[in-house]
Every structure is written in C-alpha cells, then in structure tokens.
Amino acid sequence: DREVHGATHNWLSVVRVREGLSGRDILVSSRGTMGSEPGPVQIVTVCKEDHSFALDTEALGRVLLAPEVRDKHVVVLSVAGAFRKGKSFILDFMLRYMYRKVSEWLGQDDEPLTGFKWRGGSEPETTGIQLWSEVFLVEKSDGTEVAVLLMDTQGAFDNQSTVKDCATIFALSTMTSSIQIYNLSQNIQEDDLQQLQLFTEYGRLAMDEIYLKPFQSLMFLIRDWSFPYEYKYGLSGGREFLDKRLQVKETQHEELQTVREHIHSCFTSINCFLLPHPGLKVATSPAFKGQLNVAPEFKKELRNLIATLLHPNCLAEKEINGNKVTCRGLLEFFKAYIKIYQGEDLPHPKSMLQATAEANNLAAVAGAKDQYYKNMEKVCGGDLPYVAPASLEEKHHFFLQESLHVFSSTKKMGGQEFCDRYRDQLEAELVELWQSFSKHNESKNVFSAFRTPAVLFVLVCFLYVLSGLLLFIGLATIALICDCVLGLAMVAMLTWSFIRYSGKYRGLGGAIDQTADVILQQVNTSLSSELCVWADHIWYTEFTVGL
C-alpha cells in the first residue's frame, strides 16, 4: 500500500494519493534525513512566561514551499477543542486512512496507533499548533489535484493557558483551515457555543466590512454520544441534533439568539457527527496504545467519520475572499495573521481584515513575481545563450506588463489605494529581478568577460609605440611620462588577473573595470566624432566637385 522513495537531505515528504478505476493505491515520495520518519512539525509555539506566540516560518516553509506542492490548492483539516478530549487520537486515524487508502485501512485490532503524539490521562499533551510533515496530494474525481494538510492544536482551557491563549489558537486554526473540527465530549453545552462565539469573534468583526462569511466549514464532533435512541450515530443523526441545538426561536433569550446567529454568520457550512464511546478499556486502561479491540459500533462510525472528512469528493479547498489558496499563499496568510496575535491585546475590529488584505496582496505579488521569473528564465536563464540587450529589454517590458496585469486581475481585499501600494512594491521587485537577469545575460557575453584586459592590453601596446616615437623625435620627457602610464596599465592588468583568480579585493577589481569602461567610451566617442567629420568632409567634397 505504501511505497517510499527518496532519501536524505530534507525531512519534508510529499504523499501522492490517486484514485484508479480498479481501486485506490497510494504512492509516497519521501525525502527524509538519514533514517528520519515523518512526524508532527511545531509551527506555532506559545511562550509560557509572557503568553506570546511565535511562528516558525522556516519549518512551515519546508512543508508548504516544496516544489511539488507550493502551487497546489490546499485543503487544511484542523481539530480544535478542550484539552484531553482525544483530538490527536482522531487525527492519527486520519493519517492511517491517508496512508493506506484501502477498504480495511483500520488495520488489525492489536495494532498500536501512531502519528501525532497522544496518550491517555488527564494532563495536556499538544502545545501550540502542529502540522504533519507530509503533504498528501489527492486527485479528486474531476481530475484536479489538491494538497491536504492535517493540523493539530493545543487543547483549550487547561491550567496553563489564558482565555487569550485559547482564543488565539482556535482563531488561528480556524482562519487557516478549510475544515475546522470542533471536538466536544458527550453533548453540545451552551458554554461550548459561547466559547465558539468568543473564538470566532475575529471573523464576525472582519465580516462587517467585507460582507462575506470569514470561515469555511465547521464540524461539531460529539465524542462518547450516549443517546442513540434520540439521535442515531453518524452524520444524519448529528445534523438533526445540530439543527435543534442551533435553532433560533422567538421565545429564546436575546443572548441565546445572538450566540446562534453569530455562529451561523461566521461559517459557510456547519455539520455535526455523533461518535459513540469506544469502550471502558480505552477510558480507564493506562496501557491503551490505540489498539482497535474497542466497541464495534465505534469502529463502524469511525470509518464513516474519516471517509466523510477525507474522501476525495468531500475535500474542500481553502478559500479566502472567494479565491482558492495555494500552499505558498497559505504561508503568507500565516505570517500575516500571527503578527496580529503577537501583541498583548486582541486585534482591533479591522485588524483581521487588514491582515487578510495584506496576506491576500502578498500572495498576489508572489504569484505575479513568480510568473515573471519563469518567463524570463525561459529567455535568458541558466545555460541559455547570450541575448542581445535590446531584445532582452523588449521581453522584459512585455513580461513586466503581463505580471502587473496578473496582479491587477487577481481578486484582492483592502481597496484600490491599499492594493496600489503592493502593485508599486511588485513593480520595484520586478525591476530588481530585471537587473539581475540583465547582469546574468551580460556575463554570458564572451567579449564582456575579457573587455577589461583587452582594453588594458591595447593601451599598453599603444603607449609602448607612442613612447618609442617620442624618443625618436627627441621628446624624452613626454616619453618618460608615457612609460610611467604604461607601467601603471601593466600593474592594473596583472592586479585584475589576480583578483579574478583569487576572488579577493573585489572593490579594487570593480574600480579597474570602471576605468577600462571609461577609456573605451572615450575612444568610441572620439572615433565616432572623427568618423562623422570625415564623412561630412567626403560628402562636401563630392558635392562641390559635382557642382
């Protein structure tokens, strides 16, 4: 079921899942460090001393910027909720499903559960936010390929986290996920809904200006459901139960109505799944390691739950402002959102909108810049031959306008004035890229590489001949000056050769190159002037003779 390729330099792995006519198989292409295994990657950490948050951009970049996935639309499935309620436990079954992709993916009853670190007991295990290091590339039924990420979050309301910590972790995971699983135990209590209202308040504040629901899919996962005679296990019973719990009635208190209206206004879709209790052995045995010798109805509904979430036809790509987000764009959104929460105060009502608009524009800049880079690489990159400067500049202007058009045509948030600042930034970055490509192309010019020594060599020869002529006609003093300049030119030529060979004193080498350029320009200017005068003289002579 699982075939591992690759090797040794980067722990990041990419898992490709394909659905065939005769069943499903899985191909895992893995590039790991010596003997390393895929595992959870800590991307957001919480400092216990000052309750601040830090994003590990480098670790997140390793996951999201791999060439195989960076331009793929991303599906992010996150699990959040109170601590010690089995979030990591459920995620590990999702990993087992993604890796095996066979009808009996649950495996043997005595097989321990591995993946995200979890354990039984009363003390919290996961801190901050973690991503699984492998990205799953899944081909949907319409032929499109999406990148699937699994995210685990710190449990809320433990004895070390403040309300701000819990709200921030939940908000970050909800803002960056396309499917948020709200993991609850036994029932949906009113305080669960109030906590959800607090955690999603950032989205409501932003929505007041953009008139869009800020978050995508929310699934209430009710664990240890004990009332199947009222609402049966699974998705259908969960929907009936949720409809009743989130129903807004005129007879309800205004506070209760507000909570429910708020939740409906923040998510594009809301679902519920009722999962039975796995059995007393799971709940009370300290030796339990995830083996499947549990209640049969739990295994049955677990299969249904995982298929409901991860079947290729059920995957929903991450969208922000109506645009599907790529892995590369998701990195920009993470960086923009974390800035909001690194301060002491919760964000201003417009802070999320501003951060979203910033990330939205940065993602558009990155996409347009990448297109310009790829186009220029096809013209003069790598080992391609030297291109005439005029032709290269013409291509540059064409690709520049094309990239600016790509940026302008991308749907962005923040208004025209806000977007114009990023358009100017994009144009400046493209000009810098153009200068780099121009220099790279110039370095391919054979004459350009030997221009300085050629100029100095011609200068030495000219001064040598001139010095001899001056001595012949008796102008020894001027000849001596020519000899001194000749000596300086020879020293400069030898110095330039040493600098090119050793790579040292590059500033001095640049000065010698500039001096040679000035000499060459002066000679070209003088020759051009003389040729013009000579041509005018010939034309005038022929014209006079003709008269």
N, C-alpha and C positions, 0 to 999 in steps of 0.2 A: 504493500500500500504506500510505502514511503521510500523514496529513493533520494539519497543525499549526494549532491555533487559539490565540489569546490573545496576551498581549502583554508588559507592560513592567515590572512592579513587583517581582516575586518570581521568583527563578530556579528555584524548585521547579516540577516538571512532573508531571502525572499521565497515565499512559498507560492507556487502556482497551482491553482485548482481548476481543472477543466471538466466539463460535463460532456460525455460522449454518448453515442447512440446506444451502445451496449452497456451502459452503466457509467459510473464515475470512477475516475482514478485521480491520483494526486502526484504531482511532481514537485519535489522540494529542491531548489537550488540554493545551496548554503555556502556562505563564505565565512568561516569562523576562524578564530585564533586557534593555535595548536590545541586540539582536543577540547575546545570550548563547546558548550551546549547553549542553545537558545534559552532565554530566560527573561524575567521582568527587568525593565530599564527604568530607573528612577528619573523622571523628567521634572517633577516639581517637588521641592523639599520645603519643609516647614521648620523654621528655627524656633526651638522651644523657649529660648530665653526671651526674645522680643516678639515672637509670633509673626515674624516676617516670612515672605515667600520668595523662593529663588527658582528660576527656570534654568535647567541645564541645557543650554542651546546646543552645545556640541553633541551631547548624547541624543537629543531629539533630532538634530540634523542628520546623524548617522542613520537613523531609522527612516526619515522622510525624504532625504535627498539622494538616496541611492538611484543610479541611472534607470533602473528597471521600474521604479515606482514614482519618481518625483512628478511626472506629468500625468499620472493616472488620477482619475476622480476617486475620492477617498470615502470610505464608509467607516465611521468610528462608532463602535459599540462600547458604551461605558456602563458600569454598575456602581451605584451610589446608595447610601442609606446609613442607618445607625451601625455602630461598631458591634462586632461579634454576632452578626446575623447571617454569615455564610456567603458574602459577596465573592470572595476569591474562590470559594468552593464551587460555585456555579460557573465562574469564568474558566476554571480548569476543565470542566466538562465541555465547554465551548471549544477549548483548544483541542481536546480529544476528537471532537467532531470534525474540526477543520483539518486535522492531520490525517485522519483515517478515511473519511468520506466513503464509508461502506455501510451497508444496512445494519450490521452488527458493530457499530462504532463504539458502543459502550464497553465492549471487551468482556473479559472473564470476571466472575464475581469476586475472586480473590486478588484482583489487580489493584495495587495502590494508585491513588490519584496524584499526579504531578503537574507542575506548571507554576502558576503564581503561588507564592509561599502562603500556606494556610495551616491552621491547626485548631484543634478543639480547645475549649477553655473559656475563661472569662476576660482575659487580657487582650488588648488590641494587638494586631499583627502588622497590617499595612499602614504606612505613613505617606502623606503627600499624594502624589499621582504617579502611577506606573503604567508603562506601555509594554506589551510583549514585543520582544526584539525582532520577531519575524513578521513580515508583512505578507498577508495572504492575497494573492492575485486570483480573483474569481471571475470566470467568464459567465455572464448572465445569458438567459435564453435568447435575447435579442442580439447576441454577439459582442456586446460591449464588455470590456474588462475593467474591473474596479479593484482598488486596493482596500483590503479590510484590516482595520486595526482594532485590537482589544485593549481596553483601558480599565484599570483597577484604581479605586480611590480609597482614601483614608476614611474609616468609619466616623460618622458624626457623633457628637455628644459623649465622647469618652471623658475621663477625668483629667486630661491634659490639654484639651482643646477649648478655646473660647468660642462663643457664638460666631464671632467674625471668622475664625478659622474654618468652622464648619460651613458657613455660608459661602466663603470664598472657594473652598474645594469643590463644593457642589456646583456653584455657579460656573467655575472654570470648566468642569467636566461637561456641564450641560451646554455651555456656549460652544464648545469644540466638538461635541458629539452629534451624530445624526440620529442615534437611538440611545436614549437615556433610560436605563432600568432603575426604577426606584424600589429598592429591596426592603420589604416590610415583613414583620412577623405576625402571623395569625389573622390580622384584620387591618382595615384602614381606620385608624382613630382620627378624631378631629384634630388632635395636636400634630399628627402626621401631615394633614393638609395645611395647617398653619405654618409648619416648618417649611413645607414646599413653597408656600406663598412667600415666605421670607427669602428663601434661596433663589427664587425666580423673580424677585422684585426688580433686579437689574434689567431683566428683559422687558418688563412692563414699562419701566421708565424710558427705555430706548424706543419702545414701540409707539409711544405717544407722538413722536415726531416722524417716524418712518412708515407708520400705518401698516406694518407687517408683523405677523407673529414671530417673535425673535427666536424661538426654539422649534425644533422639528418634532420628533416622535418621543413620547413618554410612555413607558410601560410600567404599571404597578405590578410588581412580582410579589404576591402574597404567599409567604412560606408557611408551612405547617397548617394549612387550611383544615379546619375541623368540622365544617358544616356542609359536606357534600350533599346532604339531603335537602338543603335550601338552594344552594348554587353548586352545580356539579364542577368537578375539577376541570382545569384547562382554560382555553381561551373563550369559548362560548359562555360558560358559567361566569367567567371573570367579567365579560362585557355586561352581562345582566346585573351582576353585583355592582360594578362601577357606575353604571347608569343610575342606579338607585342612590349610591353614595354621593355622586356629584350632581344630583338633580337639584335644581333651584326652584324653590316653592315660595309662593307669596306669603305663606304662613311662617316661613323661617325668619329668624332674627336677621337684621341687616348685616351683621358681622359674618354670619354663616353664608349669606348670599354673596357677599363680597369675595370671600375666600374662593368659592366655587367659580364665580365669574372670572376671577383673576386667573385661575388655573386654566380654564378653557381659553382665555385670551392669549396665553403665552405659548401654547403648543399647537402645531398644525394637526397632530393626531394623538389621541390618548387611548391606551388599551390597558387591559388587566389580565393577568394569568394567575389562576389558583393552583398552587402546588401542594400536594399532600405532605404529611410528615414522613421522613424517611425511616422512622422506627426508633425505639428506645436505645438500641445499640449505638446508633450514631450520636444520640444526645448525651449518653452517660458514660460511654467507654473511652478512657484516656488512650487506649491503644488503637483507636479507629484511625485509619490512614486513607480513607476514601474508597475502601472496597465496596463492591456493589451487592453484597449479601444483605440487602435492605428490603423494605417493603415493596412488593411487586407493583402496586399502583404508583409508587414514587418513580420507579424506573420507567414505567409507561408514560407518565406525564412529563418526565424529564426529557424523554425522546421528543415528545410533541413540542415542548418549550424550545429546545435547541433548534429544531427544524423550523419552527415559526420565526425565529430570530435570524438564522444563518442560511436558510435555503437561498440559492442564487436569485430566485424570483422575488424574495422578500427583502432583499438588501436595498436600502435607500441611501443614495449618495448624500454627503454633507452639502448643504446649501446655505449661503448667506446672501441676503438681499436678492434672492431668486437666481443666483449664479452658483453652479456646482463648483466645489472647491477641490483643487488638486492637493497632493501631498506637500508640494512646495508652498502652495498658498496657505495650507494649514499651519506651517511653521511660522509664517508671518503673522497669522492671527494669534497664535500662542504668544509670540513676542509682544504683540500689541496689548493683549488682554492682561498679561502678567504685570505690565507697567502700572495698570490701574490699582492692583492689589498689593503693590509693594509699599504703599504708604500706610499710615495708621488709620485713616478714615475710609469708610466705604465710599464708592465713587459718587460724584455729583450726578444728578439725573441725566446729564448729557455725556457723562464720561464714557459709558459703554458705546454710545453712538459714535463719539469721536474716535474711540479706539477701533471700533469696527470699520469706520470710514478710512482710518489710517491704514489698517491692515488690508482693506479692500483695494486701496490705491497702490499700496506697496506690492501687492500680488499682481496688479495690472502692470506696474512698472517692470517687475521681474519677468513677466511673460513677454512684454514688448521688447525688452532688452535682450532676452534670450533669442527671440526671433531675429533681431538684427545681427547678433553674434553668429548664429548659424548661417545666415545668408552670406555674411562677409567671409566666413570660414570656407564656404564653397567657392569663393572668388580668389582669395589670396592666402588662405590659411595653410598651416602645415607645410608639406613638401611641394605645394603647387608652385609653378614657375613665376618669375617676376612679371608684374603687370605694369603697363605704362601708367604713370601718375595721373594723367588726365582721365584715362579710362576708369581707374580705380576711384577717383574722386566723383565721377559721374555715378558709379554704382553706389557709393556712399550716400549721396544725396537722395537717390531713389529709395534705398533701403531705410534711410532715416525717416523719410516721409511715410513710408509704409508702416514702420514701427509706431510712429506717432499716431497714425490712423488706427492701428490696432488698439493702442491705449485709449484713444478717444471713443472708439466704438464699444469698448467694454463697459458694462453697466457698473457704475460706481456710486458710492454714497458720499455725502458730505457737501454737495452743492458745487456749482461751477467754479467759484473762487477757490475753494479748498482743493478741487481736483487740478486747477491750473498750476498750483504750486508743485504738485507731483509731476505734471507734464513738463514744467521747466527743469525739474530735477532729472527726469528721464532724458531730456534733450542734452543736458550737461554731461550726463554719464555716457550717452551715445557719442558725443564729441570726443570724450576721453578714449573711448574704445576705438574711434576712428583714428586718433593719433597713434594709438598702439599698433593698429593694423598697418597704418602708413609707414611707421618706422620698421615694422617687421618686413613689409614688402621692399622697402629701400635696402634693407640688409641683404636681400637676395640679388641686388644689382652687383655684378662682378666688378665693374669699374668703381662703383661707390666704395667697395671694400678696400681698393688699392688707390683711391684718389689721393689721399694724403702723401704716401710715399712717392707716388708718381709726380705730384707737384714739386715735392722737395728734391727729387732726383733731377727733374728738368731745371729747377732753379740752380742746383749745384753745377750742372753742365754749362748753363748759360753764364754763370758767374766765373767759371773757370776760363771759358773762351774770352769773356769780356776782360778779365784780368790780364790775359796774355796780350790782347790787342792794346790795352792801355800801357803795358810795359814796352811794347814795340814802338809806340809813338812817344814814349818818354814821360808818361803821366804816372810815375811810380807811386805817388801819394794816394791817388784815387784807386790805383791797382791794389794797394795795401788794404784800403777800405773794403774793396770787393773780396779780397782774400779772407778778411775777418767775417764778413757776412756769409761767405762760402763755408767757413768753419762752423759758424752757428747753424747753418742749414744742415750740415752733415751731423752735428751733435743732435739736432732735433730729430733727424731721420733715425739715428741709432736709438735715441730715447723712445721714440714712438714704437719702434720694433720691440724694445724690451717691455714696454707697457702692454702691448698686445700679447706678448708671450707669457708674461707673469701675472697679468691682471691687477697689478699694483699701480698706485698713483694715477687713478683714472681721471682725476680732475686735471692733472697736467696733460694727459693724453687728449682730453677734450679741448684744452686750450690750443694744442698743436693742430688739431683738426680744424678748429675755427680759423686759425691763422692761415692754414692752407686754403680754406674756403674763400677767405678774403682775397688772397693773392690770385686765386683762379677767377674770381668775379671781376677783379680789376683788369686782369689780362683780357677776359672776354669782353668787358666794356670797351677797353681801348681798341681791341681788334675790330669790334663792331663799328665803332666810330670811324676808324681808318677805312674800313671797307665801304662805309656809306659815302665818305668823302671821295674815295677812289671811283666808286660807281657814278657819283654825281659828275665828277670830272670827265669820265669817259662819255657820259651822256651829253654833257655840254659840248665836248669836242666834236662828237659825231653830228650834233645838231648844227654847230657852226659850220662844219665842212659841208653839210647838206645845203645850207643856205648859200 
